[in-house]
């Protein structure tokens, strides 16, 4: 089990899981059991977690992971696996590339976890921004290929919105949400992420973000830091992406998740197809309430152990700040897999 300190991370984080057989991805009914009776929550990171080499070790060591990357290359029609494993970094960092990369890596890590731990029961799941799509794929809301096409289009739509605007983001440290919302209203920007207690991210036009950072101390905010990001994610500047993704989701078949998946914008589990479509598109311009998602998984769904599936340990750090002492295991590499325990 690995732990980390908090770091800012934005999307710009079932009784079924994925097993790969004869080139196809199949949901597997949650009929397993867990050691020590743990009630496990799966959590998946969002944009910002990516890094060159992601998934390479997993694919080399575990055929199930390799097969998902192979399928992804075929579905997309371009070499996602090569970019993940070899870079260059500037290509992997593109919103249109890193979003499908993180989706595939998260599900590859889940396939490895199943191989290592057996058919363990999943009590609930959530993902940070983009990661919410990965969580739904894990829950069988849509299949691997459908979800991959969705996130590839989402990434492209968001990249186009970034290129058409001059947006930025800033982290506000040591302050509660209401104060940040007052500052956001004053400077005409949006609250993008409520990551953990005292860790809130704002988003909007670059000049307005700079103004908010300049006013932060007047509002009693301990620290305000502008972030190096591609655009104003989770803000009104993403409206074109919202509109396009909404059309795509309206035409996408949505199944009932096999276990609860908590949505970012409301911090509650959604299961009806229309609610799933609505909340997935609303998070493009709305606030990601990650702290509420974690609280819901623990207090309402009853999860007591978290498994972070994806590069790094950012979500583990956030979870430790949201609910101190909550066990979190992180699986993103072959080294992680070798020592995985729940």
C-alpha positions in Angstrom: 0.0 0.0 0.0 1.4 3.4 -1.0 0.4 6.9 0.4 1.1 10.4 -0.9 0.7 14.0 0.2 -2.0 16.1 -1.5 -1.3 17.5 -4.9 -3.7 19.5 -7.2 -5.1 17.4 -10.0 -7.7 18.4 -12.5 -9.3 17.0 -15.7 -7.8 18.9 -18.5 -10.0 11.7 -10.9 -18.7 -3.0 -9.6 -20.0 -6.2 -9.0 -18.6 -6.4 -12.5 -15.1 -5.9 -13.8 -13.2 -6.4 -17.0 -11.6 -9.7 -18.0 -10.2 -10.1 -21.5 -10.9 -13.3 -23.5 -10.2 -14.0 -27.1 -9.8 -10.2 -27.9 -13.1 -9.2 -26.3 -13.8 -7.4 -23.0 -16.5 -9.0 -20.9 -18.1 -7.8 -17.7 -17.9 -10.3 -14.9 -20.6 -10.5 -12.3 -19.7 -9.5 -8.8 -20.0 -12.9 -7.2 -16.7 -12.9 -5.4 -15.7 -12.1 -1.8 -13.1 -10.0 -0.1 -10.4 -10.8 2.3 -11.3 -9.6 5.8 -14.7 -8.5 4.5 -13.5 -5.2 3.1 -16.0 -3.1 1.3 -14.0 -1.8 -1.6 -14.4 1.4 -3.6 -12.7 1.8 -6.9 -11.4 5.3 -7.8 -9.9 6.5 -11.0 -7.8 9.6 -11.6 -8.4 12.4 -14.2 -6.2 14.5 -16.5 -2.9 15.5 -14.9 -2.0 12.0 -13.7 -0.6 10.9 -17.0 3.1 10.3 -17.6 5.3 8.8 -20.3 5.7 5.1 -19.6 2.2 4.7 -18.1 1.0 1.2 -18.5 4.2 -0.2 -20.1 5.2 -2.3 -17.2 1.7 -3.6 -16.6 1.3 -4.6 -20.3 4.7 -6.3 -20.3 3.8 -8.4 -17.2 0.1 -9.0 -17.6 -1.5 -10.1 -20.9 -4.9 -8.8 -19.8 -3.5 -5.3 -19.6 -1.6 -5.6 -22.9 -4.8 -6.8 -24.6 -6.7 -3.7 -23.5 -4.0 -1.4 -25.0 -4.0 -3.5 -28.2 -7.8 -3.1 -28.4 -7.5 0.6 -27.8 -5.1 1.1 -30.7 -7.4 -0.8 -33.0 -10.6 1.1 -31.9 -9.0 4.5 -32.1 -7.0 3.9 -35.3 -3.9 5.5 -33.9 -1.1 4.2 -31.6 -2.2 5.2 -28.2 -0.1 2.5 -26.5 3.1 3.8 -28.2 2.4 7.4 -27.0 1.7 6.1 -23.5 4.8 4.0 -23.3 7.3 6.1 -25.3 5.9 9.6 -25.6 6.8 12.3 -26.5 5.4 14.0 -23.4 4.0 16.9 -25.3 1.9 14.5 -27.4 0.7 12.5 -24.3 -0.2 15.8 -22.5 -2.7 16.8 -25.2 -6.2 16.7 -23.9 -7.3 14.6 -26.8 -4.6 12.0 -26.1 -4.3 11.9 -22.3 -8.0 11.3 -21.6 -8.3 8.0 -23.6 -4.8 7.1 -22.2 -6.0 7.4 -18.6 -9.2 5.6 -19.4 -7.4 2.6 -20.9 -4.7 2.6 -18.2 -7.3 2.6 -15.4 -9.2 -0.4 -16.8 -5.9 -2.2 -17.5 -5.0 -1.7 -13.8 -8.4 -3.1 -12.8 -7.8 -6.2 -15.0 -4.5 -6.7 -13.2 -6.1 -6.2 -9.8 -8.7 -8.9 -10.7 -5.9 -11.2 -11.7 -3.9 -10.6 -8.5 -6.8 -10.6 -6.0 -9.4 -12.8 -7.7 -13.1 -11.9 -8.3 -13.3 -9.5 -5.4 -16.6 -7.7 -4.6 -16.8 -4.0 -5.5 -19.1 -1.9 -3.2 -18.9 1.4 -5.2 -16.8 3.5 -7.5 -16.1 7.1 -8.5 -13.6 8.9 -10.7 -12.2 12.4 -10.8 -13.7 14.2 -13.8 -12.5 12.0 -16.7 -12.2 9.2 -14.2 -16.0 9.1 -13.8 -16.2 7.7 -17.3 -13.7 5.0 -16.4 -15.7 4.2 -13.2 -18.8 3.7 -15.4 -17.0 1.4 -17.8 -15.8 -0.6 -14.8 -19.4 -0.9 -13.6 -20.7 -2.0 -17.1 -22.7 1.2 -17.8 -21.1 1.0 -21.2 -18.6 -1.4 -22.7 -14.9 -0.8 -23.1 -15.1 0.3 -26.8 -18.1 2.6 -26.3 -16.4 4.3 -23.3 -13.1 4.7 -25.2 -14.9 6.4 -28.1 -16.7 8.7 -25.6 -13.6 9.8 -23.8 -11.7 10.3 -27.1 -14.5 12.6 -28.3 -14.7 14.3 -25.0 -11.0 15.0 -25.0 -11.1 16.3 -28.6 -14.1 18.6 -27.8 -12.4 20.0 -24.7 -9.1 20.5 -26.5 -11.0 22.5 -29.2 -12.7 24.6 -26.5 -9.2 25.3 -24.9 -7.8 26.4 -28.3 -10.7 28.7 -28.9 -10.4 30.5 -25.5 -7.7 31.9 -23.2 -8.4 30.1 -20.0 -6.6 29.2 -16.8 -7.0 27.7 -13.3 -5.8 28.4 -9.8 -5.7 26.5 -6.6 -7.1 28.1 -3.4 -5.5 26.6 -0.3 -6.8 26.9 3.3 -10.3 28.2 2.7 -13.9 26.9 2.6 -16.1 26.6 -0.4 -18.4 29.5 0.4 -15.6 32.0 0.5 -14.2 30.8 -2.8 -17.6 31.0 -4.4 -17.8 34.6 -3.2 -14.5 35.4 -4.7 -15.4 33.6 -7.9 -18.6 35.7 -8.2 -16.7 38.9 -7.6 -14.1 38.1 -10.3 -16.5 36.3 -12.8 -14.9 32.9 -12.7 -16.1 29.4 -11.8 -15.4 26.9 -9.0 -13.9 23.9 -10.8 -13.0 21.4 -8.1 -13.6 20.9 -4.5 -10.9 18.3 -4.0 -10.6 18.0 -0.2 -11.1 20.2 2.8 -9.4 23.5 2.2 -8.3 22.6 -1.4 -10.4 24.2 -4.0 -9.7 25.0 -7.7 -11.1 27.9 -9.7 -11.3 28.2 -13.5 -12.0 30.9 -16.1 -10.4 33.5 -18.3 -6.7 34.0 -17.6 -7.0 37.7 -16.7 -9.8 37.0 -14.3 -7.9 34.1 -12.7 -5.0 36.5 -12.1 -7.4 39.0 -10.5 -8.8 36.3 -8.2 -5.3 35.3 -7.1 -4.5 38.9 -6.4 -7.5 39.3 -4.3 -7.2 36.0 -2.4 -5.6 37.3 0.7 -8.3 39.9 1.1 -10.8 37.0 1.3 -8.7 35.2 4.0 -7.3 32.6 1.6 -4.0 31.3 2.9 -2.5 30.6 -0.4 -3.5 31.0 -4.1 -1.5 29.4 -6.9 -2.0 29.7 -10.7 -1.8 26.3 -12.3 -0.1 25.3 -15.5 -3.0 23.9 -17.5 -4.1 23.8 -21.1 -7.4 25.7 -20.4 -10.2 26.6 -18.2 -11.6 23.1 -17.5 -14.9 22.8 -15.6 -15.9 26.3 -16.4 -18.3 28.1 -18.7 -15.5 28.3 -21.3 -16.1 24.6 -21.9 -19.6 25.2 -23.1 -18.9 24.2 -26.7 -17.6 20.8 -25.4 -20.6 20.5 -23.2 -22.9 20.9 -26.2 -21.1 18.4 -28.4 -20.7 15.8 -25.7 -24.3 16.1 -24.8 -25.3 15.2 -28.4 -22.9 12.2 -28.3 -24.2 10.9 -25.0 -27.8 11.3 -26.1 -27.1 8.7 -28.8 -25.2 6.4 -26.5 -26.7 3.3 -25.0 -26.5 3.5 -21.2 -27.0 0.4 -19.0 -27.7 0.3 -15.2 -24.4 0.2 -13.4 -23.8 -3.1 -11.7 -22.7 -1.2 -8.5 -23.1 2.4 -7.4 -21.1 5.0 -9.3 -21.0 8.4 -7.6 -21.3 11.4 -9.9 -18.9 14.4 -9.6 -21.4 17.2 -9.9 -23.8 16.0 -7.2 -21.7 13.8 -5.0 -24.3 11.0 -5.1 -24.7 7.7 -6.8 -26.7 7.8 -10.1 -28.2 4.7 -11.8 -30.9 5.9 -14.2 -29.7 6.3 -17.8 -31.0 9.9 -18.1 -29.3 10.9 -14.8 -26.0 9.3 -15.9 -26.0 11.2 -19.3 -26.9 14.4 -17.6 -24.3 14.3 -14.9 -21.5 13.1 -17.2 -22.1 16.1 -19.5 -22.7 18.6 -16.6 -19.3 18.0 -15.1 -17.7 19.4 -18.3 -18.8 22.9 -17.2 -19.7 22.2 -13.6 -17.9 21.8 -10.3 -16.2 18.5 -9.5 -17.2 17.7 -5.9 -14.6 15.1 -5.2 -14.7 15.5 -1.4 -18.4 14.8 -1.5 -17.9 11.8 -3.8 -15.5 10.2 -1.3 -17.8 11.1 1.7 -20.7 9.5 -0.2 -18.7 6.3 -0.8 -17.8 6.0 2.9 -20.9 7.3 4.7 -23.7 6.4 2.3 -22.5 3.4 0.3 -20.4 1.9 3.2 -17.0 1.6 1.5 -14.1 1.1 4.0 -11.2 0.5 1.6 -10.2 2.3 -1.5 -8.3 1.0 -4.6 -6.9 3.8 -6.8 -6.4 2.5 -10.3 -4.2 4.7 -12.5 -0.9 6.5 -12.6 0.4 8.0 -9.3 -1.2 8.4 -5.9 -2.9 11.8 -6.1 -6.4 10.4 -5.2 -4.9 8.6 -2.2 -3.6 11.9 -0.9 -6.9 13.6 -1.4 -8.8 10.7 0.3 -6.5 10.8 3.3 -7.3 14.5 3.7 -11.0 14.0 3.3 -11.2 11.1 5.8 -8.0 10.6 7.7 -7.0 7.0 8.3 -9.0 5.5 5.3 -7.0 2.6 3.8 -6.1 3.3 0.2 -4.0 1.0 -2.1 -2.7 2.5 -5.4 -2.2 0.3 -8.5 -0.6 1.9 -11.5 2.5 -0.1 -12.3 3.8 -3.6 -12.3 5.7 -2.7 -9.1 2.4 -1.7 -7.4 0.8 -4.9 -8.6 3.6 -7.1 -7.1 2.9 -5.8 -3.6 -0.9 -5.2 -3.9 -2.9 -6.2 -0.8 -6.4 -5.2 0.3 
